[in-house]
């Protein structure tokens, strides 16, 4: 997805009841029991929100938060990528004013989500960030979130941060896929290390990465395997090792992006098998709701009932796998436009 495209990279609203329409869960809503089957323990339903918090009105933020709550969303990934643009403005006074306004808007967004019982995570991404000349950007954004949380009130705190670094979509990737893949893994290791240093007072702070399904080694002509510990390994195997070394909660959001259960299971089968052997790692299965081609990638234009049926079938397939964490929906806008 990349920002404003089929994204992940910087690239998740009509009010309805998602629980009744998508995830088949037993829950209480205004005192009425909605019995649609059960979900695996600790199931999560996240949406990618690719709209910067300082570009949305206060009333719209409250409206969106209520709509997400009504549809059973448990967490939102809020795009903070544009903070870097403000922070690198040459004029100091303008820079201070812009970054302060951004932080104020972010606090408001997080508070509105928390008021509806929804966890808020930071989100950021860029296809070129694995390049050593730009690797400072995600590290700087992680530092910003750490500083933000230190001064935030309890209802303003971010529960984690997700990175959507689609290095394989960078313009130079096809000429040097091995080098780009290694640079990406160098960056993820730096981010794992930085998380460990900056969040010592918050061991539950969640670190996530949105990833291509091809990182599991299923398409080495596209994303190659990497020399690691003396053997050739899929990039995802290396990433899992890095996250396990952090010994802190972490997850990957696999951009499965298929609108049938069979195709979705096929896309994430290897990831699920790999993840269940790694403590503290969860897999979120990514689904698409925006207008992209081909139609087999997305639920755009289809009823929520189709998404519900597909996810219910996928859940049944992986019901005994402890790595299943839930679903991540791209994106908030497309998701809330789906018809009941």
Number of C-alpha atoms within 10 A of each C-alpha: 27 18 20 14 13 21 22 29 27 26 24 26 19 18 18 21 19 26 22 21 21 22 29 20 21 15 16 11 12 5 7 8 11 15 13 17 11 15 17 18 11 10 16 19 22 29 26 28 24 25 21 17 25 20 9 12 12 14 8 11 19 18 15 20 23 20 20 29 21 18 22 23 26 20 22 26 26 26 25 26 24 18 20 15 11 18 18 11 14 9 9 11 9 13 16 14 12 18 20 15 15 20 18 13 20 24 20 19 25 25 24 22 24 20 14 17 15 22 22 26 25 25 27 27 28 24 21 23 23 27 17 13 9 12 19 15 18 24 19 15 21 24 17 16 21 22 13 17 18 14 10 13 11 11 16 21 22 25 19 23 25 24 28 26 28 23 24 20 15 16 10 12 18 13 9 10 19 18 14 23 21 17 18 24 18 17 21 23 19 17 22 22 15 16 24 17 11 14 18 10 10 15 12 13 20 18 24 25 22 26 23 23 23 22 22 24 20 15 13 16 10 15 24 23 25 22 14 12 8 7 9 12 16 21 24 24 20 22 20 22 13 19 26 17 14 18 14 18 18 24 22 27 27 25 26 23 24 22 22 19 18 13 15 22 20 13 22 21 14 15 25 21 14 17 22 16 13 16 17 18 24 22 26 26 28 30 27 27 27 26 15 15 10 8 13 14 21 22 24 21 14 14 15 25 17 15 23 19 17 19 24 20 16 18 21 12 14 16 14 10 15 20 24 25 21 23 21 29 26 27 28 24 20 20 25 22 19 22 15 16
